[in-house]
Amino acid sequence: MKKIISTAALLITVMAAAQQKKQADTLSEKEIKEVVLEKKAIQKKADRLIFDVAATPMAKGNTAFNILKQTPLVSSTDDKTLKIVGKNNVVIYINGRKTTMNADALVEFLKNTPADNIQKIEVITVPGSEYNVESSDGIINIVLKKKPSDGINGNLKMTNETSYWNNPSASASINIRKGKLGVNASLMTSDYTGEQNYLLKNGNQSGNNISEGHVTDPNKNIGGYLNMDYELNDKSNLALSWNNWNNKSYGSKINLFNTVNESSYNWSKNNEDSKSYNNSINLNYELKTDSLGSKLNLNAAYLNYRRFQNADNRTYLSDAHRNILDLARQNLQNTPQIINNFSFLADYIQKFDKEFTLAFGGNFNKTKTDNNTQTTTTNFLTNTTEETPNHFVYNENIYGIYLTLEKKFSDQFSGKIGSRYEITDSEGTSDNAQNPEMKDIKRNYKNFLPYLSFNYAINDKNNISYAFSSRVRRPGFWELNPVINYLTDVNYIQNNPFVKASSTYTNELTYMYNSSYFLVLSHSYFKDVITQVPLQGVINGINQLRYIRTNFGNKQEMSAVLGMNKSLFKGILNTNFNIGVQHNINNGTLTQDPISGDIFPQYVNTKKSTSIMVQTNNTIRLDKAKTWFLGVNYWFVDKQQIELGQLQSLGSLDLNLKKIWNNWTFTAEIDDLLRTNVVEFEDNQTNGNYNYGKNDSYRRSFTLSISYNFGNKKVQKIRNIDSAVKDIKSRTN
């Protein structure tokens, strides 16, 4: 059910280091510090927008996640994921190195990292060739402060969120530095139950179906990380990183009441037990080759991901009063997945005089995914049983090299050019007898991915920059596994091993005025979009709705965003405001189920839409001592056309009150106060098919948290190391 819940939610939401100087007690150094605090909060460079957190008063007592939500162009619509305006996904880097934690662990990490540790945040909307990211991903690079002295410090935090259920969590982190050795560790745990209410309607002239009910998903999580960094000498470092995240979800339930053709009734009841383990280890070596900053980075890593789940999906006959009658059908599924990945990454940066930089490198990933799914379907009305084994093994090798050249021609003009070349060899084999073509599926393709950007400072107040990038998105490993995830007997999700990689081409123009106001114009073209497509029709005399994972034509997204980030009224109010418009052009059609070969009435999405986007995050200082703060945050997204149909407007008003007392921070938050973050979509086809979905995930919540910082505040953070498995992690979720 873990995949059913996450995929069903996706169907309906679709959406959704800088060095700090050593402090001293001299008057002159205190005066210098005050001057630094008056630095410009945001700056624009050729390939990134820089938010100087240390130059604002917002960091005190805050968390990294909350600071990110107040960063220009960044937002969160569910308090669990981050988005950059105009981007489908965000990849988090720390000190220029991609994190190796999975999505759940990363959110916990950000929510439990004190913002006081952050020097600046870099928003890279169009990543350069040196970044091996997928499709239209944007990058958020968190640059942590560095402090020079030995010692120990840490942070303890406890949080309790109340929405539909009560969800507690806790975390502890510690940093130790002694001489040449730095150790950084964290332990996080949470007990979270998600609740969702669904209303699904679909049909045509042949029949219709209405499904309504609840999804309950209890989760117990525990995980953490351990990083050790040792300075071999003045020029070289050796580091070892280990990340672990464990999830246990026993007793997940889907309960949907189905009305068929307004005259027949049944219940779909799905019970699932699942658990997953995510472990990765990375060995890093860094060698500084000269005094200009040239260096060599080598990484070797191993990732092991294991998920085990068993689902019992039953269909019971019912009457109009929802009384449960006889058991009609049962699907028993055992869907384990094991992923092993070995990776190697090498980067070399050569700095030259006259501010010229040459960077090149390469990576190799070898992945094996083993999915031994067993499905037993029993029809109690006909007294028949069908066994459907599906042992799908997927092997993938990726080879990549890149080269970038960066030059600062003058104080006004700088530019960067580069490219990546990637080779992907993959093979999937299956014993699924339903489709003989699945016995051996080979995908071998090569991609040349150019990149270009420049930045021109017209004068002290006006700045303009442009960037072009091309990227590839490979399907997630779970998307390739040809397994069926049942919502009801006639409404299910079908993954697809025939899905191929998609391509994205992005152009972006940015204008900034006085380091406070900015305008971003963006255009992205998506080729062979990977998404889920609803195929609906009568197959074998039964009206069905199948959500098929496939490549669905092409798409264009155009956006214009006007933003402001300022401190007003002598620092009493800090505001981050974005308003924009997005225009979507969809162009896709699908008729055939690629797994079964069944032919459906053609699903067409060639519609266009224009929508308004608004986001504002405001922090108000309530006292002169800077111990009380009020946060008022709001976002709104107008209705827009997506692959599944027209998504209705969404929004959320969030309030928070924060009190800082010595090393303690107390916070109370209310999210989605007006209950406007309820997702709803609708699609009507010219052939008579219609599809409607509404999902209420009970976003309104009240959260209390308390955190305590202890120890020597001058402890230096260890280096955050880029993992060689960084490009594989995101595809396991």
Phi, psi and omega per residue, in radians:
M1 nan -0.374 3.127
K2 -0.957 -0.798 3.107
K3 -1.264 -0.601 3.119
I4 -1.081 -0.824 -3.093
I5 -1.144 -0.851 -3.098
S6 -1.153 -0.645 -3.128
T7 -1.309 -0.675 3.100
A8 -1.107 -0.697 3.077
A9 -1.099 -0.659 3.124
L10 -1.161 -0.649 3.127
L11 -1.042 -0.676 -3.041
I12 -1.640 -0.627 3.107
T13 -1.456 -0.698 -3.107
V14 0.957 -0.637 2.972
M15 -1.679 -0.563 -2.589
A16 -2.481 nan nan
A17 nan 2.434 -3.077
A18 -1.254 2.499 -3.097
Q19 -1.595 2.219 3.083
Q20 -1.637 2.348 -3.085
K21 -1.207 2.603 -3.131
K22 -1.137 2.305 -3.124
Q23 -1.370 2.622 3.078
A24 -2.473 3.001 -3.095
D25 -1.672 0.090 -3.124
T26 -1.285 2.602 -3.120
L27 -1.108 -0.671 -3.095
S28 -1.089 -0.717 -3.116
E29 -1.247 -0.561 3.060
K30 -1.143 -0.664 3.121
E31 -1.168 -0.665 3.100
I32 -1.104 -0.705 -3.140
K33 -1.081 -0.702 3.127
E34 -1.132 -0.618 3.094
V35 -1.140 -0.698 3.138
V36 -1.080 -0.650 -3.121
L37 -1.168 -0.249 3.115
E38 -1.672 0.169 3.110
K39 -1.095 2.809 3.086
K40 -1.146 2.334 -3.057
A41 -1.255 -0.611 3.140
I42 -2.240 2.500 3.108
Q43 -2.378 2.700 3.120
K44 -2.077 2.216 3.018
K45 -1.999 -3.115 -3.007
A46 -0.983 -0.702 -3.023
D47 -2.135 0.161 -3.069
R48 -2.779 2.715 3.003
L49 -1.816 2.232 -3.042
I50 -1.900 2.148 3.103
F51 -1.878 1.920 -3.082
D52 -1.469 1.613 -3.086
V53 -1.095 -0.666 -3.107
A54 -1.145 -0.308 3.140
A55 -1.581 0.089 3.130
T56 -2.148 2.795 3.121
P57 -1.537 0.140 -3.005
M58 -1.381 -0.355 -2.989
A59 -1.236 -0.554 -3.016
K60 -0.984 2.078 3.086
G61 1.289 0.071 -3.103
N62 -1.667 3.064 3.076
T63 -1.929 2.832 3.127
A64 -1.076 -0.654 -3.122
F65 -1.126 -0.783 -3.136
N66 -1.164 -0.634 3.090
I67 -1.151 -0.662 3.114
L68 -1.086 -0.642 3.131
K69 -1.182 -0.320 3.116
Q70 -1.746 0.101 3.136
T71 -1.439 2.399 3.121
P72 -0.908 2.375 3.093
L73 1.308 -0.008 -3.098
V74 -1.931 2.474 3.118
S75 -2.622 2.934 3.030
S76 -2.450 2.234 -3.131
T77 -1.745 -0.128 -3.106
D78 -2.391 0.109 -3.129
D79 1.075 0.334 3.100
K80 -2.266 -0.465 3.140
T81 -2.220 2.658 3.115
L82 -1.935 2.583 3.117
K83 -2.362 2.536 2.954
I84 -1.768 2.406 -3.106
V85 -0.915 2.198 3.107
G86 1.473 0.060 -3.115
K87 -2.049 2.545 -3.135
N88 -1.439 -0.410 -3.052
N89 -2.654 2.705 3.130
V90 -2.151 2.327 3.063
V91 -1.907 2.258 -3.089
I92 -1.649 2.220 2.998
Y93 -1.981 2.633 3.049
I94 -2.220 2.109 -3.063
N95 0.926 0.735 3.085
G96 1.375 0.129 -3.099
R97 -2.162 2.270 -3.092
K98 -1.183 2.380 3.129
T99 -1.226 2.616 -3.130
T100 -1.818 0.032 3.121
M101 -1.324 2.637 3.054
N102 -1.331 3.088 -2.957
A103 -1.037 -0.812 -3.101
D104 -1.130 -0.783 -3.134
A105 -1.146 -0.631 -3.130
L106 -1.141 -0.717 3.097
V107 -1.071 -0.790 3.107
E108 -1.069 -0.703 3.122
F109 -1.050 -0.836 -3.104
L110 -1.169 -0.630 -3.131
K111 -1.309 -0.239 -3.127
N112 -2.046 0.195 3.049
T113 -1.707 2.083 3.130
P114 -1.061 2.331 3.127
A115 -1.194 -0.313 3.079
D116 -1.061 -0.379 -3.136
N117 -1.401 -0.150 -3.018
I118 -1.650 2.283 3.047
Q119 -1.531 -0.862 -3.135
K120 -2.737 2.852 3.103
I121 -2.182 2.242 3.140
E122 -1.899 2.164 3.114
V123 -1.784 1.909 -3.094
I124 -1.823 1.682 -3.065
T125 -1.308 -0.539 3.116
V126 -2.213 1.581 -3.057
P127 -1.096 2.520 3.114
G128 -1.335 3.114 -3.059
S129 -1.131 -0.424 -3.116
E130 -1.262 -0.258 3.126
Y131 -1.668 2.081 3.136
N132 -1.615 1.376 -3.134
V133 -2.039 2.893 -3.039
E134 -1.624 2.572 2.887
S135 0.764 -2.209 -3.078
S136 -1.693 0.469 3.134
D137 -1.063 2.443 2.937
G138 -1.794 2.906 -3.099
I139 -2.153 2.374 2.951
I140 -1.992 2.024 -3.137
N141 -1.835 2.027 3.132
I142 -1.656 2.050 3.135
V143 -1.743 2.013 -3.107
L144 -1.498 2.683 3.053
K145 -1.230 2.705 3.026
K146 -2.159 2.355 3.119
K147 -2.248 2.607 -2.823
P148 -1.523 -0.290 -2.907
S149 -1.711 2.767 3.091
D150 -1.272 2.824 3.066
G151 2.533 -2.912 -3.109
I152 -2.323 2.395 2.925
N153 -2.573 2.989 -3.113
G154 -3.033 -3.023 -3.072
N155 -2.582 2.389 3.038
L156 -2.091 2.428 -3.121
K157 -2.568 2.428 3.043
M158 -2.251 2.395 -3.081
T159 -2.388 2.503 3.034
N160 -2.353 2.089 3.123
E161 -1.895 2.334 3.095
T162 -2.104 2.032 3.017
S163 -2.260 -1.954 3.012
Y164 -1.262 -0.642 3.089
W165 -2.116 2.932 3.054
N166 -1.651 2.187 -3.003
N167 -2.230 1.728 3.110
P168 -1.526 2.717 3.048
S169 -2.668 2.790 3.139
A170 -2.658 2.702 3.115
S171 -2.660 2.727 3.061
A172 -2.519 2.379 3.100
S173 -2.362 2.650 -3.124
I174 -2.518 2.482 3.090
N175 -2.185 2.262 -3.122
I176 -2.243 2.290 3.028
R177 -2.319 2.240 3.104
K178 -2.462 1.848 3.138
G179 1.114 -2.100 -3.088
K180 -1.557 -0.077 -3.069
L181 -1.846 2.288 3.027
G182 -2.146 2.365 3.130
V183 -2.239 2.322 -3.133
N184 -2.337 2.210 -3.082
A185 -2.496 2.695 3.125
S186 -2.637 2.575 3.066
L187 -2.288 2.256 -3.092
M188 -2.307 2.494 3.093
T189 -2.540 2.600 3.116
S190 -2.670 2.670 3.077
D191 -2.199 1.726 -2.969
Y192 -2.180 2.296 3.063
T193 -2.083 2.101 3.100
G194 -1.632 2.455 3.124
E195 -2.243 2.319 3.120
Q196 -2.378 2.470 3.064
N197 -1.953 2.258 -3.063
Y198 -2.054 2.512 2.907
L199 -2.319 1.973 -3.078
L200 -2.107 2.267 3.112
K201 -2.301 2.359 3.048
N202 -2.696 2.749 3.123
G203 2.960 -3.058 3.112
N204 -2.839 -2.890 -3.111
Q205 -1.158 -0.286 -3.116
S206 -1.548 -0.309 -3.106
G207 2.876 3.068 -3.136
N208 -2.613 2.839 -3.120
N209 -2.519 2.379 3.048
I210 -2.168 2.196 3.103
S211 -2.152 2.295 3.116
E212 -2.530 2.509 -3.138
G213 2.817 -2.864 -3.000
H214 -2.058 2.674 2.977
V215 -2.145 2.190 3.127
T216 -2.092 2.195 -3.027
D217 -2.310 1.611 3.104
P218 -1.379 2.430 -3.128
N219 -2.393 2.326 2.971
K220 -2.031 2.151 -3.067
N221 -2.129 2.509 2.976
I222 -2.598 2.418 -3.119
G223 -3.031 -3.092 3.140
G224 2.998 -2.977 -3.141
Y225 -2.599 2.754 3.082
L226 -2.422 2.110 3.125
N227 -2.141 2.321 3.090
M228 -2.225 2.303 -3.081
D229 -2.277 2.169 -3.110
Y230 -2.153 2.259 3.127
E231 -1.478 1.848 -3.134
L232 -1.169 -0.746 3.049
N233 -2.803 -2.959 -3.080
D234 -1.109 -0.336 -3.034
K235 -1.960 -0.200 -3.037
S236 -2.409 2.588 3.102
N237 -2.329 2.628 3.058
L238 -2.213 2.326 -3.076
A239 -2.408 2.601 3.085
L240 -2.268 2.256 -3.118
S241 -2.204 2.431 3.096
W242 -2.335 2.275 3.109
N243 -2.174 2.465 -3.117
N244 -2.494 2.403 3.043
W245 -2.570 2.230 -3.102
N246 -2.154 2.353 3.134
N247 -2.220 2.373 3.063
K248 -2.229 2.131 -3.116
S249 -2.294 1.516 3.120
Y250 -1.789 2.370 3.093
G251 1.527 0.377 3.049
S252 -1.190 2.463 -3.039
K253 -2.396 2.448 2.911
I254 -2.077 2.181 3.097
N255 -2.226 1.826 -3.108
L256 -2.129 2.290 3.050
F257 -1.691 2.181 -3.017
N258 -1.965 2.307 3.042
T259 -1.976 2.064 -3.065
V260 -1.909 2.147 3.111
N261 0.935 0.475 3.061
E262 1.065 0.285 -3.091
S263 -2.476 -0.261 -3.117
S264 -2.130 2.497 -3.014
Y265 -2.335 2.546 3.047
N266 -2.758 2.871 3.084
W267 -1.940 2.395 2.957
S268 -1.895 2.059 -3.109
K269 -2.188 2.072 -3.101
N270 -2.079 2.164 3.067
N271 -2.050 2.336 -3.064
E272 -2.439 2.495 2.969
D273 -2.094 2.272 3.124
S274 -2.553 2.720 3.032
K275 -2.635 2.586 -3.125
S276 -2.468 2.663 -3.131
Y277 -2.323 2.289 -3.117
N278 -2.249 1.953 -3.128
N279 -2.231 2.390 3.049
S280 -2.518 2.573 3.108
I281 -2.341 2.436 -3.058
N282 -2.396 2.311 3.074
L283 -1.943 2.220 -3.054
N284 -2.179 2.441 3.022
Y285 -2.245 2.259 3.126
E286 -2.169 2.321 -3.141
L287 -2.256 2.110 3.054
K288 -1.492 2.201 -3.010
T289 -1.776 -0.224 3.065
D290 -2.795 3.103 -3.086
S291 -1.413 -0.153 -3.118
L292 -1.457 -0.207 -3.128
G293 1.953 0.125 3.090
S294 -1.187 2.499 -3.107
K295 -2.791 2.764 3.084
L296 -2.006 2.347 3.104
N297 -2.175 2.220 3.101
L298 -2.166 2.366 3.140
N299 -2.375 2.381 3.003
A300 -2.263 2.388 -3.012
A301 -2.562 2.786 3.049
Y302 -2.372 2.336 3.121
L303 -2.163 2.328 3.042
N304 -2.247 2.096 3.123
Y305 -2.122 2.271 3.140
R306 -2.345 2.245 3.059
R307 -2.278 2.322 3.120
F308 -2.219 2.173 3.118
Q309 -2.555 2.537 3.117
N310 -2.236 2.266 -3.104
A311 -2.169 2.468 3.093
D312 -2.153 1.772 -3.104
N313 -1.820 2.101 -3.071
R314 -2.161 2.513 3.046
T315 -2.025 2.116 3.125
Y316 -1.924 2.419 2.996
L317 -1.177 2.659 -3.090
S318 -2.590 2.895 2.986
D319 -1.836 -3.121 -3.088
A320 -1.147 -0.324 3.134
H321 -1.588 0.154 3.078
R322 1.207 0.404 3.036
N323 -1.330 2.308 -3.128
I324 -1.360 2.199 -3.130
L325 -1.931 -2.307 -3.022
D326 -1.332 2.642 3.017
L327 -1.305 2.137 -3.076
A328 -1.761 -0.624 -3.017
R329 -2.688 2.585 3.119
Q330 -2.490 2.281 3.026
N331 -2.016 2.062 3.059
L332 -1.839 2.178 -3.100
Q333 -2.242 2.338 2.978
N334 -2.050 1.961 -2.998
T335 -2.195 1.301 3.079
P336 -1.366 2.716 3.029
Q337 -2.501 2.270 3.110
I338 -2.209 2.219 -3.130
I339 -2.152 2.246 3.029
N340 -2.147 2.284 -3.112
N341 -2.354 2.309 3.007
F342 -2.019 2.300 -3.024
S343 -2.421 2.681 3.056
F344 -2.475 2.418 -3.093
L345 -2.417 2.333 3.113
A346 -2.360 2.304 3.104
D347 -2.326 2.468 3.017
Y348 -2.336 2.262 3.115
I349 -2.040 2.125 3.115
Q350 -1.948 2.039 3.107
K351 -1.646 2.379 3.079
F352 -2.068 2.884 3.018
D353 -1.111 2.899 3.138
K354 1.090 0.542 2.985
E355 0.926 0.921 3.057
F356 -2.094 2.320 -3.091
T357 -2.246 2.315 3.051
L358 -2.016 2.234 3.118
A359 -2.298 2.388 3.077
F360 -2.622 2.813 -3.126
G361 3.100 -3.043 -3.129
G362 -2.758 2.888 3.114
N363 -2.516 2.709 3.084
F364 -2.420 2.262 3.090
N365 -2.211 2.273 3.057
K366 -2.144 2.058 -3.044
T367 -2.227 2.410 3.002
K368 -2.190 2.196 3.118
T369 -2.038 2.190 -3.107
D370 -2.038 2.039 -3.122
N371 -2.174 1.769 -3.081
N372 -1.840 1.370 -3.060
T373 -1.480 2.376 3.074
Q374 -2.170 2.173 -3.129
T375 -2.191 2.263 3.072
T376 -2.127 2.103 -3.121
T377 -1.991 2.178 3.130
T378 -2.077 2.182 3.059
N379 -1.797 1.881 -3.057
F380 -1.355 -0.271 3.111
L381 -1.341 -0.581 3.113
T382 -1.854 -0.065 3.136
N383 1.009 0.809 3.122
T384 -2.152 2.623 3.125
T385 -2.305 2.382 -3.127
E386 -2.224 2.243 3.072
E387 -1.702 2.256 3.138
T388 -2.234 1.539 3.083
P389 -1.325 2.678 3.092
N390 -2.675 1.562 3.090
H391 -1.683 1.729 -3.066
F392 -1.846 2.089 3.118
V393 -2.020 2.241 -3.075
Y394 -2.184 2.161 3.088
N395 -2.012 2.361 -3.085
E396 -2.478 2.310 3.024
N397 -2.117 2.273 3.122
I398 -2.150 2.227 3.071
Y399 -2.052 2.294 -3.126
G400 -2.486 2.493 3.023
I401 -2.359 2.687 3.116
Y402 -2.529 2.783 3.072
L403 -2.548 2.276 3.065
T404 -2.322 2.538 3.062
L405 -2.163 2.238 -3.123
E406 -2.254 2.335 -3.055
K407 -2.477 2.306 2.970
K408 -1.725 1.861 -3.054
F409 -1.383 -0.532 3.125
S410 -2.826 3.137 3.092
D411 -1.139 -0.340 -3.103
Q412 -1.695 -0.559 -2.938
F413 -2.217 2.318 3.051
S414 -2.523 2.717 -3.106
G415 -2.598 2.868 -3.109
K416 -2.582 2.357 3.127
I417 -2.426 2.533 -3.124
G418 -3.002 -3.128 3.107
S419 -2.809 2.731 3.003
R420 -2.072 2.600 3.012
Y421 -2.245 2.117 -3.055
E422 -2.182 2.436 3.069
I423 -2.106 2.210 3.131
T424 -2.114 2.128 3.043
D425 -2.054 2.134 -3.114
S426 -2.464 2.709 3.103
E427 -2.602 2.256 3.076
G428 -2.070 2.350 3.111
T429 -2.194 2.524 -3.108
S430 -2.526 2.587 3.052
D431 -1.718 0.261 3.104
N432 -1.190 2.045 -3.071
A433 -1.424 -0.109 -3.095
Q434 -1.132 -0.599 -3.110
N435 -2.407 1.889 -3.110
P436 -1.039 -0.469 -3.121
E437 -1.152 -0.291 -3.133
M438 -1.418 -0.110 -3.093
K439 -1.110 -0.573 -3.140
D440 -2.675 1.863 -3.109
I441 -2.020 2.015 -3.134
K442 -1.922 2.419 3.081
R443 -2.308 2.015 3.091
N444 -2.266 2.016 -3.124
Y445 -2.553 2.724 -3.119
K446 -2.161 2.496 -3.106
N447 -2.353 2.245 3.007
F448 -1.829 2.119 -2.954
L449 -2.166 1.616 -3.127
P450 -1.347 2.796 -3.138
Y451 -2.571 2.523 3.125
L452 -2.652 2.429 3.036
S453 -2.683 2.676 3.020
F454 -2.586 2.773 3.139
N455 -2.386 2.299 -3.126
Y456 -2.260 2.036 3.073
A457 -1.553 1.781 -3.090
I458 -1.079 -0.792 3.032
N459 -2.765 -2.896 -3.062
D460 -1.106 -0.408 -3.034
K461 -1.920 -0.309 -3.037
N462 -2.079 2.306 -3.100
N463 -2.461 2.441 3.113
I464 -2.353 2.473 -3.138
S465 -2.518 2.720 -3.137
Y466 -2.439 2.556 3.090
A467 -2.567 2.494 3.018
F468 -2.221 2.419 -3.128
S469 -2.556 2.602 3.030
S470 -2.214 2.410 -3.054
R471 -2.461 2.877 3.080
V472 -2.130 2.424 3.002
R473 -2.017 2.082 3.073
R474 -1.608 2.553 3.136
P475 -1.135 2.585 3.044
G476 -1.126 2.684 -3.090
F477 -1.071 -0.640 3.135
W478 -1.238 -0.465 3.110
E479 -1.204 -0.469 -3.104
L480 -1.440 -0.404 -3.090
N481 -1.226 1.998 -3.021
P482 -1.331 1.127 -3.135
V483 -1.973 2.616 3.105
I484 -1.689 2.295 3.021
N485 -1.911 1.995 -3.002
Y486 -1.496 2.258 2.878
L487 -1.623 -0.904 2.970
T488 -2.405 -3.122 3.120
D489 -1.057 -0.616 -3.037
V490 -1.954 0.162 -3.122
N491 -2.419 1.842 -3.077
Y492 -2.567 2.968 -3.101
I493 -1.924 2.289 -3.083
Q494 -2.115 2.040 3.031
N495 -1.383 2.982 -2.883
N496 -2.585 1.972 3.139
P497 -1.293 -0.159 -3.132
F498 -1.536 -0.031 -3.140
V499 -1.097 2.315 3.114
K500 -1.897 2.947 -3.126
A501 -1.162 2.599 3.075
S502 -1.900 2.867 -3.107
S503 -2.157 2.607 3.121
T504 -2.358 2.388 3.102
Y505 -2.199 2.166 -3.013
T506 -2.200 2.365 2.978
N507 -2.088 2.386 -3.122
E508 -2.508 2.295 3.114
L509 -2.123 2.239 -3.091
T510 -2.192 2.309 3.038
Y511 -2.093 2.327 3.130
M512 -2.225 2.417 3.130
Y513 -2.116 2.193 3.026
N514 0.982 0.491 3.102
S515 0.959 0.382 -3.128
S516 -2.319 -0.466 -3.094
Y517 -2.105 2.456 -3.099
F518 -2.566 2.659 3.068
L519 -2.242 2.213 -3.122
V520 -2.106 2.115 3.057
L521 -1.924 2.236 -3.027
S522 -2.418 2.523 3.031
H523 -2.404 2.250 3.111
S524 -2.238 2.366 3.086
Y525 -2.022 2.148 -3.105
F526 -1.907 2.192 3.138
K527 -1.922 2.318 -3.118
D528 1.013 0.959 -3.082
V529 -0.989 2.313 3.071
I530 -1.610 2.055 -3.109
T531 -2.773 -3.076 3.068
Q532 -1.852 2.340 -3.064
V533 -2.123 2.272 3.124
P534 -1.448 2.018 3.013
L535 -1.794 2.237 -3.018
Q536 -2.354 2.344 3.123
G537 2.961 -3.098 -3.116
V538 -1.646 2.027 3.107
I539 -2.139 2.173 -3.112
N540 0.967 0.653 3.084
G541 1.404 0.070 -3.093
I542 -2.126 2.268 3.090
N543 -1.287 2.153 -3.032
Q544 -2.240 2.741 3.006
L545 -2.291 2.039 -3.133
R546 -2.079 2.231 3.037
Y547 -1.621 1.886 -3.020
I548 -1.747 2.199 3.029
R549 -1.372 2.111 -3.056
T550 -2.814 3.101 2.971
N551 -1.532 2.123 -2.976
F552 -2.116 1.362 3.009
G553 1.073 -2.607 -3.086
N554 -2.171 2.873 -3.111
K555 -2.644 2.604 3.031
Q556 -2.194 2.471 3.040
E557 -2.261 2.214 3.093
M558 -2.165 2.387 -3.110
S559 -2.528 2.660 3.022
A560 -2.339 2.119 -3.071
V561 -2.174 2.218 3.069
L562 -1.894 2.214 -3.040
G563 -2.352 2.817 3.110
M564 -2.517 2.406 3.028
N565 -2.374 1.915 -3.035
K566 -2.518 2.736 2.973
S567 -1.884 2.137 -3.029
L568 -2.082 2.799 3.073
F569 0.953 0.895 3.105
K570 1.002 0.678 3.066
G571 1.506 0.028 3.130
I572 -1.193 -0.681 -3.139
L573 -2.055 2.209 2.972
N574 -1.986 2.129 -3.052
T575 -2.209 2.453 3.045
N576 -2.204 2.011 -3.011
F577 -2.285 2.268 3.075
N578 -2.270 2.386 2.991
I579 -2.399 2.404 -3.059
G580 -2.762 3.070 3.103
V581 -2.311 2.423 3.138
Q582 -2.213 2.368 3.132
H583 -2.074 2.136 -3.120
N584 -1.905 2.381 3.042
I585 -2.172 1.959 -3.131
N586 -1.774 2.522 -3.130
N587 -2.642 1.465 -3.125
G588 -2.574 2.616 3.065
T589 -2.462 2.643 3.099
L590 -2.667 2.408 -3.141
T591 -2.189 -0.695 -2.973
Q592 -1.843 2.396 2.964
D593 -1.245 2.023 -3.042
P594 -1.214 -0.264 -3.120
I595 -1.576 -0.941 -3.077
S596 -1.538 -0.373 -3.078
G597 1.458 0.006 -3.140
D598 -1.106 2.475 -3.137
I599 -1.767 2.238 3.136
F600 -1.995 2.827 2.920
P601 -0.965 2.412 -3.007
Q602 -1.072 2.261 3.003
Y603 -1.621 2.191 -3.066
V604 -2.159 2.317 2.991
N605 -2.377 1.654 3.091
T606 -2.120 0.458 -3.057
K607 -1.510 2.766 3.094
K608 -2.067 2.729 3.088
S609 -2.661 2.637 3.059
T610 -2.223 2.224 -3.053
S611 -2.360 2.687 3.127
I612 -1.711 2.487 3.093
M613 -2.220 2.335 3.107
V614 -2.343 2.381 3.069
Q615 -2.554 2.279 3.067
T616 -2.477 2.322 3.082
N617 -2.195 2.156 -3.035
N618 -2.268 2.306 3.061
T619 -2.057 2.149 -3.093
I620 -1.969 2.149 3.079
R621 -1.413 2.188 -3.019
L622 -1.695 -0.224 3.134
D623 -2.512 2.787 -3.114
K624 -1.182 -0.488 -3.110
A625 -1.328 -0.081 3.135
K626 1.021 0.835 3.101
T627 -2.047 -0.303 3.107
W628 -2.048 2.289 -3.136
F629 -2.395 2.460 3.060
L630 -2.008 2.271 3.095
G631 -1.927 2.286 3.091
V632 -2.216 1.933 -3.050
N633 -2.187 2.490 -3.134
Y634 -2.615 2.482 3.009
W635 -2.468 2.655 -3.129
F636 -2.575 2.336 3.049
V637 -2.195 2.124 -3.119
D638 -1.222 2.879 3.115
K639 -1.058 2.550 -3.086
Q640 -2.659 2.777 -3.140
Q641 -1.563 2.182 3.085
I642 -2.147 -3.082 -3.051
E643 -1.072 -0.584 -3.067
L644 -1.499 -0.198 -3.092
G645 2.492 -2.677 -3.134
Q646 -1.645 2.075 3.084
L647 -1.515 2.221 -3.119
Q648 -1.323 2.904 -3.055
S649 -1.117 2.616 -3.140
L650 -2.322 2.717 3.085
G651 -2.949 2.970 3.120
S652 -2.818 2.331 3.010
L653 -1.883 2.099 -3.094
D654 -2.115 2.390 3.122
L655 -2.187 2.561 3.049
N656 -2.590 2.593 3.095
L657 -2.201 2.259 -3.050
K658 -2.213 2.381 3.079
K659 -2.161 2.204 3.100
I660 -1.870 2.189 3.133
W661 -2.381 1.846 -3.056
N662 0.932 -2.102 -3.131
N663 -1.612 0.115 -3.121
W664 -1.773 2.542 3.021
T665 -2.315 2.210 3.138
F666 -2.012 2.292 -3.076
T667 -2.364 2.391 3.015
A668 -2.165 2.294 -3.062
E669 -2.313 2.523 2.978
I670 -2.182 2.095 3.129
D671 -1.885 2.576 3.139
D672 0.890 0.955 -3.068
L673 -1.022 -0.657 -3.056
L674 -1.611 0.061 3.132
R675 0.973 0.829 -3.130
T676 -1.842 -0.003 -3.141
N677 -1.676 1.088 3.089
V678 -2.086 2.165 -2.966
V679 -1.579 2.388 -3.097
E680 -2.583 2.322 3.091
F681 -2.423 2.784 -3.126
E682 -2.642 2.492 3.103
D683 -2.453 2.353 3.092
N684 -2.218 2.114 -3.127
Q685 -1.656 2.683 3.136
T686 -1.169 -0.356 3.133
N687 -1.464 0.054 3.103
G688 1.777 -0.229 3.096
N689 -1.221 2.410 3.017
Y690 -2.337 2.673 -3.086
N691 -2.575 2.218 -3.091
Y692 -2.349 2.460 3.090
G693 -2.533 2.464 3.073
K694 -2.376 2.294 -3.105
N695 -2.276 2.110 3.046
D696 -1.938 1.912 -3.120
S697 -1.691 0.241 3.089
Y698 0.930 1.019 -3.098
R699 -1.230 -0.413 3.119
R700 -1.135 2.209 -3.104
S701 -2.628 2.716 3.058
F702 -2.096 2.194 -3.034
T703 -2.204 2.321 3.008
L704 -2.041 2.349 3.106
S705 -2.456 2.629 3.091
I706 -2.393 2.318 3.138
S707 -2.344 2.669 -3.113
Y708 -2.382 2.199 3.066
N709 -1.747 2.319 -3.103
F710 -2.305 2.838 2.998
G711 1.613 -2.990 -3.107
N712 -1.299 1.978 -3.079
K713 -1.241 -0.101 -3.115
K714 -1.645 0.132 -3.124
V715 -1.090 2.364 3.132
Q716 -1.466 2.296 3.052
K717 -1.185 2.480 3.068
I718 -1.308 2.898 3.117
R719 -1.122 2.437 3.006
N720 -1.632 2.157 -2.920
I721 -1.799 2.398 3.046
D722 -1.245 2.254 3.132
S723 -1.629 2.498 3.095
A724 -1.219 -0.253 3.114
V725 -1.642 0.184 -2.993
K726 -1.037 -0.564 -3.078
D727 -1.455 -0.214 -3.127
I728 -1.631 -0.559 -3.047
K729 -0.904 -0.855 -3.031
S730 -1.138 -0.356 -3.080
R731 -1.567 -0.031 3.082
T732 -1.577 -0.262 -3.041
N733 -1.493 nan nan
